[in-house]
Amino acid sequence: MRVFLSHSEADKKWAEQLRAGLAEAGFEVWNPQSDALPGSNLHLELGKALERSDAMIVLLSPESVKSASVLSEIEYALSASQFRGRLISVLVKPTEEIPWILQKLSFIRATKDVPETVRRVVSALHKSPVTVEK
């Protein structure tokens, strides 16, 4: 399953740890630092990655809920059929400003025990609707 990981720059450490854990569990996670070629149009590559992904994980924090790019990626996921039932929010830092639509969905509260948080995300991905290969 291909997973798109949406996060703010401030949550990069969490994103890297989660990406490594998901890769170890057999998920393919797009990484703009290594998957986008130097000189490529990052916005275009981001769009392609979103289209190819089967699920999205969004890291929620005070910084990410104010990030235009994270909010745009959430909007895309909410409107794209391939993400129906496959949008997983992970609260990595407490914030009162979670987008209202995400408040309607369940989310995972990250803990200091990163491996446990990764296990909970992997479990949520396995419970998501069956993936149809593209």
DSSP file with accessible surface (Angstrom, degrees, kcal/mol):
  #  RESIDUE AA STRUCTURE BP1 BP2  ACC     N-H-->O    O-->H-N    N-H-->O    O-->H-N    TCO  KAPPA ALPHA  PHI   PSI    X-CA   Y-CA   Z-CA
    1    1 A M              0   0   58      0, 0.0    27,-2.2     0, 0.0     2,-0.5   0.000 360.0 360.0 360.0 135.5    0.0    0.0    0.0
    2    2 A R  E     -a   28   0A  47     50,-0.2    52,-3.1    25,-0.2    53,-1.3  -0.802 360.0-164.1 -92.9 129.3    1.3    3.5   -0.9
    3    3 A V  E     -ab  29  55A   1     25,-3.3    27,-1.4    -2,-0.5     2,-0.5  -0.940  12.3-150.9-120.4 132.8    1.0    6.0    1.9
    4    4 A F  E     - b   0  56A   4     51,-2.7    53,-2.7    -2,-0.4     2,-0.7  -0.898  13.4-154.4 -99.5 126.9    1.2    9.8    1.6
    5    5 A L  E     - b   0  57A  10     -2,-0.5     2,-0.5    25,-0.4    53,-0.2  -0.904   8.1-165.3-108.3 111.9    2.5   11.4    4.8
    6    6 A S  E     + b   0  58A   0     51,-3.2    53,-2.8    -2,-0.7     2,-0.3  -0.853  26.1 137.0-100.1 129.1    1.4   15.0    5.2
    7    7 A H        -     0   0   31     -2,-0.5     2,-0.2    51,-0.2    53,-0.1  -0.984  48.5-103.4-161.9 163.8    3.2   17.1    7.8
    8    8 A S    >   -     0   0    9     -2,-0.3     3,-1.3    51,-0.2     7,-0.2  -0.514  38.6-108.9 -88.3 163.8    4.7   20.5    8.6
    9    9 A E  G >  S+     0   0  130      1,-0.3     3,-1.7     2,-0.2     4,-0.2   0.863 119.3  62.6 -59.3 -34.4    8.4   21.2    8.5
   10   10 A A  G 3  S+     0   0   56      1,-0.3     3,-0.3     2,-0.1    -1,-0.3   0.745 103.3  49.4 -64.5 -21.5    8.2   21.5   12.3
   11   11 A D  G <> S+     0   0    2     -3,-1.3     4,-2.5     1,-0.2    -1,-0.3   0.135  74.6 116.6-103.3  19.6    7.1   17.9   12.6
   12   12 A K  H <> S+     0   0   65     -3,-1.7     4,-2.8     1,-0.2     5,-0.2   0.877  72.2  54.4 -58.4 -40.8    9.8   16.5   10.3
   13   13 A K  H  > S+     0   0  149     -3,-0.3     4,-2.2    -4,-0.2    -1,-0.2   0.940 111.0  45.2 -61.3 -46.3   11.4   14.4   13.1
   14   14 A W  H  > S+     0   0   42      1,-0.2     4,-2.7     2,-0.2     5,-0.2   0.916 112.5  52.7 -60.3 -43.9    8.0   12.7   13.8
   15   15 A A  H  X S+     0   0    0     -4,-2.5     4,-3.1     1,-0.2    -2,-0.2   0.913 108.9  48.9 -60.5 -43.3    7.5   12.2   10.0
   16   16 A E  H  X S+     0   0   96     -4,-2.8     4,-2.3     2,-0.2    -1,-0.2   0.912 112.8  47.4 -64.2 -42.1   10.9   10.6    9.6
   17   17 A Q  H  X S+     0   0   71     -4,-2.2     4,-2.2    -5,-0.2    -2,-0.2   0.920 115.3  45.1 -65.8 -42.4   10.3    8.2   12.5
   18   18 A L  H  X S+     0   0    1     -4,-2.7     4,-2.8     2,-0.2     5,-0.2   0.926 111.5  52.7 -67.2 -43.1    6.9    7.3   11.2
   19   19 A R  H  X S+     0   0   23     -4,-3.1     4,-2.6    -5,-0.2     5,-0.2   0.923 110.4  48.1 -57.9 -45.4    8.1    6.9    7.7
   20   20 A A  H  X S+     0   0   61     -4,-2.3     4,-2.4     1,-0.2    -1,-0.2   0.927 112.8  48.3 -63.0 -43.3   10.9    4.5    8.8
   21   21 A G  H  X S+     0   0   16     -4,-2.2     4,-1.5     1,-0.2    -2,-0.2   0.900 112.6  47.8 -65.0 -39.6    8.4    2.5   10.9
   22   22 A L  H  <>S+     0   0    0     -4,-2.8     5,-2.7     2,-0.2    -1,-0.2   0.903 111.0  50.9 -68.4 -40.1    5.9    2.2    8.0
   23   23 A A  H ><5S+     0   0   58     -4,-2.6     3,-1.7    -5,-0.2    -2,-0.2   0.921 108.5  52.2 -62.8 -40.9    8.6    1.2    5.6
   24   24 A E  H 3<5S+     0   0  182     -4,-2.4    -1,-0.2     1,-0.3    -2,-0.2   0.841 106.7  54.1 -63.3 -31.5    9.7   -1.5    8.0
   25   25 A A  T 3<5S-     0   0   49     -4,-1.5    -1,-0.3    -5,-0.2    -2,-0.2   0.419 128.5 -98.4 -83.4   0.8    6.1   -2.7    8.1
   26   26 A G  T < 5S+     0   0   62     -3,-1.7     2,-0.3     1,-0.3    -3,-0.2   0.536  78.7 134.1  98.5   8.1    6.1   -3.0    4.3
   27   27 A F      < -     0   0   16     -5,-2.7     2,-0.6    -6,-0.1    -1,-0.3  -0.657  53.3-130.9 -90.8 148.2    4.4    0.3    3.3
   28   28 A E  E     -a    2   0A 125    -27,-2.2   -25,-3.3    -2,-0.3     2,-0.5  -0.883  27.9-173.2 -97.7 116.7    5.6    2.5    0.6
   29   29 A V  E     -a    3   0A  16     -2,-0.6     2,-0.2   -27,-0.2   -25,-0.2  -0.961  22.9-125.9-118.1 123.2    5.8    6.1    1.8
   30   30 A W        -     0   0   29    -27,-1.4   -25,-0.4    -2,-0.5   -11,-0.0  -0.456  23.5-166.0 -68.5 132.9    6.7    8.9   -0.5
   31   31 A N    >>  -     0   0   32     -2,-0.2     4,-3.7     1,-0.1     3,-0.7  -0.950  12.5-161.1-123.5 109.4    9.6   11.0    0.7
   32   32 A P  H 3> S+     0   0   33      0, 0.0     4,-1.0     0, 0.0    -1,-0.1   0.836  90.3  60.0 -61.7 -28.5   10.1   14.4   -1.0
   33   33 A Q  H 34 S+     0   0  101      1,-0.2    -2,-0.0     2,-0.1     0, 0.0   0.863 124.3  16.6 -68.1 -33.7   13.7   14.6    0.2
   34   34 A S  H <4 S+     0   0   80     -3,-0.7    -1,-0.2     3,-0.0    -4,-0.0   0.717 126.0  51.0-110.8 -25.6   14.8   11.4   -1.6
   35   35 A D  H  < S+     0   0   77     -4,-3.7     2,-0.5     2,-0.1    -2,-0.1   0.740  94.0  75.4 -90.0 -23.1   12.0   10.7   -4.1
   36   36 A A  S  < S-     0   0   16     -4,-1.0     3,-0.1    -5,-0.5     6,-0.1  -0.774  84.3-126.9 -90.0 128.7   11.9   14.1   -5.9
   37   37 A L    >   -     0   0  130     -2,-0.5     3,-2.3     1,-0.1    -2,-0.1  -0.441  34.0 -90.6 -72.8 147.0   14.8   14.6   -8.2
   38   38 A P  T 3  S+     0   0  132      0, 0.0    -1,-0.1     0, 0.0     3,-0.1  -0.318 114.8  18.8 -56.3 135.1   16.9   17.8   -7.8
   39   39 A G  T 3  S+     0   0   90      1,-0.3     2,-0.1    -3,-0.1    -2,-0.1   0.385  95.2 131.6  84.7  -5.2   15.5   20.5  -10.0
   40   40 A S  S <  S-     0   0   42     -3,-2.3     2,-1.0     1,-0.1    -1,-0.3  -0.384  72.7 -97.2 -77.5 161.7   12.1   18.9  -10.3
   41   41 A N     >  -     0   0   96      1,-0.2     4,-2.5    -3,-0.1     5,-0.2  -0.673  35.7-161.9 -78.8 104.0    8.9   20.8   -9.8
   42   42 A L  H  > S+     0   0   81     -2,-1.0     4,-2.8     1,-0.2    -1,-0.2   0.880  86.9  52.7 -60.8 -38.4    8.1   19.8   -6.2
   43   43 A H  H  > S+     0   0  152      2,-0.2     4,-2.2     1,-0.2    -1,-0.2   0.907 110.9  47.5 -65.2 -39.1    4.5   20.8   -6.4
   44   44 A L  H  > S+     0   0   95      2,-0.2     4,-2.3     1,-0.2    -2,-0.2   0.926 113.0  48.2 -66.0 -43.9    4.0   18.6   -9.5
   45   45 A E  H  X S+     0   0   40     -4,-2.5     4,-2.4     1,-0.2    -2,-0.2   0.887 109.8  53.1 -64.4 -37.9    5.8   15.7   -7.9
   46   46 A L  H  X S+     0   0   31     -4,-2.8     4,-2.4    -5,-0.2    -1,-0.2   0.923 108.6  50.0 -60.5 -45.3    3.6   16.2   -4.8
   47   47 A G  H  X S+     0   0   28     -4,-2.2     4,-2.3     1,-0.2    -2,-0.2   0.912 110.8  48.9 -60.8 -43.0    0.5   16.0   -6.9
   48   48 A K  H  X S+     0   0   82     -4,-2.3     4,-1.9     1,-0.2    -1,-0.2   0.902 110.1  51.8 -63.3 -41.3    1.7   12.8   -8.6
   49   49 A A  H  X S+     0   0    2     -4,-2.4     4,-1.0     1,-0.2    -2,-0.2   0.905 109.1  50.2 -63.3 -40.9    2.5   11.3   -5.2
   50   50 A L  H >< S+     0   0   14     -4,-2.4     3,-0.6     1,-0.2    -2,-0.2   0.931 110.3  50.0 -61.2 -44.4   -1.0   12.1   -4.0
   51   51 A E  H 3< S+     0   0  118     -4,-2.3    -1,-0.2     1,-0.2    -2,-0.2   0.849 113.2  46.2 -63.8 -33.7   -2.6   10.6   -7.1
   52   52 A R  H 3< S+     0   0  107     -4,-1.9    -1,-0.2    -5,-0.2   -50,-0.2   0.608  94.3 100.0 -84.6 -12.7   -0.6    7.4   -6.7
   53   53 A S    <<  -     0   0    5     -4,-1.0   -50,-0.2    -3,-0.6     3,-0.1  -0.414  52.9-163.1 -81.0 152.6   -1.2    7.0   -2.9
   54   54 A D  S    S+     0   0    4    -52,-3.1     2,-0.3     1,-0.2   -51,-0.2   0.568  76.3  16.7-103.7 -19.2   -3.8    4.6   -1.4
   55   55 A A  E     -b    3   0A   0    -53,-1.3   -51,-2.7     2,-0.0     2,-0.4  -0.976  64.6-143.3-150.4 158.5   -3.9    6.2    2.0
   56   56 A M  E     -bc   4  87A   0     30,-2.7    32,-3.0    -2,-0.3     2,-0.5  -0.997   4.8-165.7-130.2 136.5   -2.9    9.5    3.8
   57   57 A I  E     -bc   5  88A   0    -53,-2.7   -51,-3.2    -2,-0.4     2,-0.5  -0.982  11.2-163.9-114.0 128.4   -1.6   10.0    7.2
   58   58 A V  E     -bc   6  89A   0     30,-2.5    32,-2.7    -2,-0.5     2,-0.6  -0.964  11.8-143.1-116.7 125.7   -1.6   13.6    8.4
   59   59 A L  E     - c   0  90A   0    -53,-2.8     2,-0.5    -2,-0.5   -51,-0.2  -0.814  19.6-149.9 -86.5 122.0    0.4   14.7   11.4
   60   60 A L  E     + c   0  91A   1     30,-3.2    32,-2.3    -2,-0.6    33,-1.4  -0.810  33.9 134.7-100.0 132.0   -1.5   17.2   13.5
   61   61 A S     >  -     0   0    0     -2,-0.5     4,-2.2    31,-0.2     5,-0.2  -0.940  69.3 -89.8-158.0 169.5    0.3   19.9   15.5
   62   62 A P  T  4 S+     0   0   39      0, 0.0     4,-0.3     0, 0.0    33,-0.1   0.882 128.3  46.7 -56.5 -34.2   -0.1   23.6   16.1
   63   63 A E  T >4 S+     0   0   81      1,-0.2     3,-1.0     2,-0.2     4,-0.4   0.908 110.3  49.8 -74.7 -42.6    2.2   24.2   13.1
   64   64 A S  G >4 S+     0   0    0      1,-0.2     3,-1.1     2,-0.2     7,-0.2   0.867 104.1  57.8 -69.3 -33.7    0.6   21.7   10.7
   65   65 A V  G 3< S+     0   0   13     -4,-2.2    -1,-0.2     1,-0.3    -2,-0.2   0.640 110.8  45.6 -72.9  -9.6   -3.0   23.1   11.2
   66   66 A K  G <  S+     0   0  139     -3,-1.0     2,-0.5    -4,-0.3    -1,-0.3   0.407  88.9 107.6-105.3  -1.2   -1.7   26.5   10.1
   67   67 A S    <>  -     0   0   24     -3,-1.1     4,-2.5    -4,-0.4     5,-0.2  -0.669  58.9-153.8 -83.6 122.4    0.2   25.1    7.1
   68   68 A A  H  > S+     0   0   81     -2,-0.5     4,-2.3     1,-0.2    -1,-0.2   0.889  96.1  50.8 -61.3 -38.9   -1.4   26.0    3.8
   69   69 A S  H  > S+     0   0   62      2,-0.2     4,-2.4     1,-0.2    -1,-0.2   0.919 110.5  47.9 -69.8 -40.3    0.2   22.9    2.1
   70   70 A V  H  > S+     0   0    1      2,-0.2     4,-2.5     1,-0.2    -2,-0.2   0.947 113.1  48.3 -64.5 -44.7   -1.0   20.5    4.8
   71   71 A L  H  X S+     0   0   55     -4,-2.5     4,-2.4    -7,-0.2    -2,-0.2   0.897 111.2  51.0 -62.6 -37.3   -4.5   21.9    4.7
   72   72 A S  H  X S+     0   0   71     -4,-2.3     4,-2.3    -5,-0.2    -1,-0.2   0.908 109.7  49.6 -65.8 -41.4   -4.5   21.6    0.9
   73   73 A E  H  X S+     0   0   19     -4,-2.4     4,-2.5     2,-0.2    -2,-0.2   0.901 110.2  51.0 -65.7 -38.2   -3.4   18.0    1.1
   74   74 A I  H  X S+     0   0    6     -4,-2.5     4,-2.5     2,-0.2    -2,-0.2   0.934 109.2  50.9 -63.3 -44.8   -6.2   17.3    3.6
   75   75 A E  H  X S+     0   0  134     -4,-2.4     4,-1.3     1,-0.2    -2,-0.2   0.915 110.1  50.2 -57.8 -43.9   -8.7   18.9    1.2
   76   76 A Y  H >X S+     0   0   73     -4,-2.3     4,-1.4     1,-0.2     3,-0.6   0.946 110.8  49.0 -59.5 -48.1   -7.4   16.7   -1.6
   77   77 A A  H 3< S+     0   0    3     -4,-2.5     6,-0.3     1,-0.2     3,-0.2   0.879 108.9  52.9 -62.0 -37.5   -7.7   13.6    0.5
   78   78 A L  H 3< S+     0   0   75     -4,-2.5    -1,-0.2     1,-0.2    -2,-0.2   0.776 115.6  40.3 -69.6 -23.7  -11.2   14.4    1.6
   79   79 A S  H << S+     0   0   93     -4,-1.3     2,-0.5    -3,-0.6    -1,-0.2   0.585  97.3  88.0-100.8 -10.6  -12.3   14.9   -2.0
   80   80 A A    ><  -     0   0   14     -4,-1.4     3,-1.5    -3,-0.2     4,-0.3  -0.773  68.2-144.9 -95.6 130.0  -10.5   11.9   -3.6
   81   81 A S  G >  S+     0   0   81     -2,-0.5     3,-1.6     1,-0.3    -1,-0.1   0.810  95.1  65.7 -63.7 -30.4  -12.2    8.6   -3.7
   82   82 A Q  G 3  S+     0   0   37      1,-0.3    -1,-0.3   -29,-0.0    50,-0.1   0.719 101.8  50.5 -68.0 -16.1   -9.0    6.5   -3.1
   83   83 A F  G X  S+     0   0    4     -3,-1.5     3,-2.8    -6,-0.3    -1,-0.3   0.436  75.9 127.9 -98.5   1.5   -8.7    8.1    0.3
   84   84 A R  T <  S-     0   0  173     -3,-1.6    -6,-0.1     1,-0.3    -3,-0.0  -0.397  91.5  -0.2 -61.6 118.6  -12.2    7.3    1.5
   85   85 A G  T 3  S+     0   0   58     -2,-0.2    -1,-0.3    43,-0.1    -2,-0.1   0.526 120.7  87.0  78.7   4.3  -11.8    5.5    4.8
   86   86 A R    <   +     0   0   25     -3,-2.8   -30,-2.7    42,-0.1     2,-0.6  -0.020  51.7 108.0-127.6  29.0   -8.0    5.9    4.5
   87   87 A L  E     -c   56   0A  22    -32,-0.2     2,-0.5    -4,-0.2   -30,-0.2  -0.941  47.0-174.7-108.3 111.7   -7.3    9.3    6.0
   88   88 A I  E     -c   57   0A  19    -32,-3.0   -30,-2.5    -2,-0.6     2,-0.4  -0.941   9.6-156.1-115.1 123.0   -5.6    8.8    9.3
   89   89 A S  E     -cd  58 107A   1     17,-0.6    19,-2.9    -2,-0.5     2,-0.5  -0.812   4.6-166.2 -98.0 138.0   -4.8   11.7   11.6
   90   90 A V  E     -cd  59 108A   1    -32,-2.7   -30,-3.2    -2,-0.4     2,-0.9  -0.981  13.9-145.1-125.7 115.9   -2.0   11.4   14.2
   91   91 A L  E     +cd  60 109A  12     17,-3.1    19,-2.5    -2,-0.5   -30,-0.2  -0.716  27.7 166.3 -82.1 106.3   -1.9   14.1   16.9
   92   92 A V        +     0   0   18    -32,-2.3   -31,-0.2    -2,-0.9    -1,-0.2   0.672  69.5  21.1 -96.8 -20.6    1.8   14.6   17.5
   93   93 A K  S    S-     0   0   68    -33,-1.4    -1,-0.3     2,-0.0   -82,-0.0  -0.980  94.4 -99.1-144.6 136.9    1.5   17.9   19.5
   94   94 A P        +     0   0  116      0, 0.0     2,-0.3     0, 0.0   -33,-0.0  -0.248  49.4 166.0 -57.7 136.5   -1.6   19.1   21.4
   95   95 A T        -     0   0   20    -34,-0.1     3,-0.3   -33,-0.1   -35,-0.0  -0.976  36.9-154.0-151.1 145.1   -3.5   21.8   19.5
   96   96 A E  S    S+     0   0  182     -2,-0.3    -1,-0.0     1,-0.2     0, 0.0   0.483  87.0  73.9 -90.8  -7.5   -7.0   23.3   19.9
   97   97 A E        +     0   0  112      2,-0.0    -1,-0.2     3,-0.0   -36,-0.1  -0.108  56.1 152.5-106.2  37.0   -7.2   24.1   16.2
   98   98 A I        -     0   0   18     -3,-0.3     5,-0.1     1,-0.1   -38,-0.0  -0.473  60.1 -96.8 -65.0 131.2   -7.8   20.7   14.5
   99   99 A P    >>  -     0   0   27      0, 0.0     4,-1.4     0, 0.0     3,-0.9  -0.225  33.2-120.6 -51.3 137.8   -9.8   21.3   11.3
  100  100 A W  H 3> S+     0   0  174      1,-0.3     4,-0.8     2,-0.2     3,-0.2   0.835 110.5  55.0 -54.5 -37.6  -13.4   20.8   12.0
  101  101 A I  H >4 S+     0   0   54      1,-0.2     3,-0.7     2,-0.2     4,-0.4   0.883 107.1  50.3 -67.7 -33.5  -13.8   18.0    9.4
  102  102 A L  H X4 S+     0   0    1     -3,-0.9     3,-0.9     1,-0.2    -1,-0.2   0.770  99.9  65.1 -75.0 -22.9  -10.9   16.0   11.0
  103  103 A Q  H 3< S+     0   0  114     -4,-1.4    -1,-0.2    -3,-0.2    -2,-0.2   0.776  96.5  57.8 -66.5 -24.8  -12.6   16.4   14.4
  104  104 A K  T << S+     0   0  161     -4,-0.8     2,-0.3    -3,-0.7    -1,-0.2   0.683 102.4  66.0 -76.7 -19.6  -15.5   14.3   13.0
  105  105 A L  S <  S-     0   0   72     -3,-0.9     2,-0.1    -4,-0.4   -17,-0.0  -0.707  93.3-105.9-100.8 155.2  -13.0   11.5   12.3
  106  106 A S        -     0   0  110     -2,-0.3   -17,-0.6     1,-0.0     2,-0.3  -0.414  38.5-165.3 -75.1 155.2  -11.1    9.5   14.9
  107  107 A F  E     -d   89   0A  62    -19,-0.1     2,-0.5    -4,-0.1   -17,-0.2  -0.950  19.9-116.3-139.6 162.8   -7.4   10.2   15.3
  108  108 A I  E     -d   90   0A  18    -19,-2.9   -17,-3.1    -2,-0.3     2,-0.7  -0.848  21.5-140.0 -99.5 130.1   -4.4    8.6   17.0
  109  109 A R  E     -d   91   0A 150     -2,-0.5   -17,-0.2   -19,-0.2     2,-0.1  -0.831  22.2-135.2 -89.0 117.6   -2.7   10.4   19.8
  110  110 A A        -     0   0   23    -19,-2.5     2,-0.3    -2,-0.7     4,-0.1  -0.405  21.4-160.8 -68.6 147.6    1.0   10.0   19.5
  111  111 A T        -     0   0   58      2,-0.3     6,-0.2    -2,-0.1    -1,-0.0  -0.746  36.7-100.7-120.0 173.4    2.9    9.1   22.6
  112  112 A K  S    S+     0   0  213     -2,-0.3     2,-1.5     1,-0.2    -2,-0.0   0.713 108.6  85.0 -67.1 -17.7    6.6    9.3   23.5
  113  113 A D     >  -     0   0   82      1,-0.2     4,-2.1     2,-0.1     3,-0.3  -0.669  64.1-177.1 -84.6  86.6    6.7    5.6   22.7
  114  114 A V  H  > S+     0   0   28     -2,-1.5     4,-2.9     1,-0.2     5,-0.2   0.911  77.1  54.6 -58.0 -46.3    7.3    6.0   19.0
  115  115 A P  H  > S+     0   0   74      0, 0.0     4,-2.4     0, 0.0    -1,-0.2   0.899 108.9  49.9 -57.2 -36.5    7.2    2.3   18.2
  116  116 A E  H  > S+     0   0   68     -3,-0.3     4,-2.1     2,-0.2    -2,-0.2   0.916 110.5  49.3 -66.7 -41.1    3.8    2.0   19.9
  117  117 A T  H  X S+     0   0    1     -4,-2.1     4,-2.2     2,-0.2    -1,-0.2   0.934 110.6  50.6 -62.9 -43.0    2.5    5.0   17.9
  118  118 A V  H  X S+     0   0   15     -4,-2.9     4,-3.0     1,-0.2     5,-0.2   0.931 108.6  52.3 -60.5 -43.5    3.8    3.4   14.7
  119  119 A R  H  X S+     0   0  135     -4,-2.4     4,-2.6    -5,-0.2    -1,-0.2   0.903 109.0  50.0 -59.3 -40.8    2.1    0.1   15.6
  120  120 A R  H  X S+     0   0   90     -4,-2.1     4,-2.2     2,-0.2    -1,-0.2   0.897 111.9  47.3 -66.8 -38.3   -1.2    1.9   16.1
  121  121 A V  H  X S+     0   0    0     -4,-2.2     4,-2.5     2,-0.2    -2,-0.2   0.932 112.1  49.8 -67.1 -44.7   -0.9    3.6   12.7
  122  122 A V  H  X S+     0   0   22     -4,-3.0     4,-2.4     1,-0.2    -2,-0.2   0.928 110.6  50.6 -59.7 -43.3    0.0    0.3   11.0
  123  123 A S  H  X S+     0   0   51     -4,-2.6     4,-1.6    -5,-0.2    -1,-0.2   0.920 109.9  49.8 -60.7 -43.6   -3.0   -1.3   12.7
  124  124 A A  H  X S+     0   0   28     -4,-2.2     4,-0.8     1,-0.2    -1,-0.2   0.897 109.9  51.2 -63.5 -38.1   -5.3    1.6   11.4
  125  125 A L  H >< S+     0   0    1     -4,-2.5     3,-0.7     1,-0.2    -1,-0.2   0.902 108.8  50.6 -66.0 -39.6   -3.9    1.2    7.9
  126  126 A H  H 3< S+     0   0  134     -4,-2.4    -1,-0.2     1,-0.2    -2,-0.2   0.806 109.3  51.8 -67.7 -28.2   -4.6   -2.6    8.0
  127  127 A K  H 3< S+     0   0  170     -4,-1.6    -1,-0.2    -5,-0.2    -2,-0.2   0.609  89.8 102.3 -81.8 -12.9   -8.2   -1.9    9.1
  128  128 A S  S << S-     0   0   16     -4,-0.8   -42,-0.1    -3,-0.7     3,-0.1  -0.228  91.4 -70.0 -67.9 163.3   -8.8    0.6    6.3
  129  129 A P        -     0   0   63      0, 0.0    -1,-0.1     0, 0.0    -2,-0.0  -0.092  67.2 -80.7 -53.6 152.4  -10.8   -0.6    3.2
  130  130 A V        -     0   0  129     -3,-0.1     2,-0.3     1,-0.1    -4,-0.0  -0.274  48.6-122.1 -56.8 135.1   -9.2   -3.1    0.9
  131  131 A T        -     0   0   34     -3,-0.1     2,-0.5     1,-0.0    -1,-0.1  -0.637  16.2-149.6 -83.1 134.5   -6.7   -1.5   -1.5
  132  132 A V        -     0   0  115     -2,-0.3     2,-0.1   -50,-0.1    -1,-0.0  -0.913  25.1-118.6-102.3 124.1   -7.3   -2.0   -5.2
  133  133 A E              0   0  138     -2,-0.5   -79,-0.0     1,-0.1     0, 0.0  -0.392 360.0 360.0 -63.6 139.1   -4.1   -2.0   -7.2
  134  134 A K              0   0  132    -82,-0.1    -1,-0.1    -2,-0.1   -82,-0.0  -0.598 360.0 360.0 -91.7 360.0   -3.9    0.8   -9.8
